[in-house]
Amino acid sequence: MPSVELEQETIDRLDNLRVEDESYDELINELISIYEASERTLFHAGD
């Protein structure tokens, strides 16, 4: 798995989004899913 370096500000923002014992991996996957869902919605909005 590739590694990613994050600035402290980004880590702090991620920490504010985490729920209970949610891992960073789970949080990032959830954010990607939300992004992909909104992208599909925008794509189909033009139909």
Long-range contacts (C-beta under 8 A, 24 or more apart in sequence): none
